[in-house]
Amino acid sequence: MIREAERTNKEQISELYRMLVTNSKKRNVLEEQIDRIRKDSNNFLLIYEEEGVILGTLTLNI
C-alpha cells in the first residue's frame, strides 16, 4: 500500500535510509520533519508498505 508517511513511521524510515544510503551522515529522520512535510501543501512524503513493513519512500515537491 502507498500512503502518506506519519510521525510514527520515523524509526522504520530511518532504518530504511541507513540501509540504502550507507555513505551519508544525514540518515536520521525526525518526527518534526515529517510533520513539516505533512503541513506543507506543496511537499509530500509517501511510503510503500507491505504487512506493516516500510519498503520504500517517495518525496514529492510540487
Secondary structure, DSSP 8 states (H G I E B T S, - for coil): -EEE--GGGHHHHHHHHHHH-TT-S-----HHHHHHHHH-TTEEEEEEEETTEEEEEEEEE-
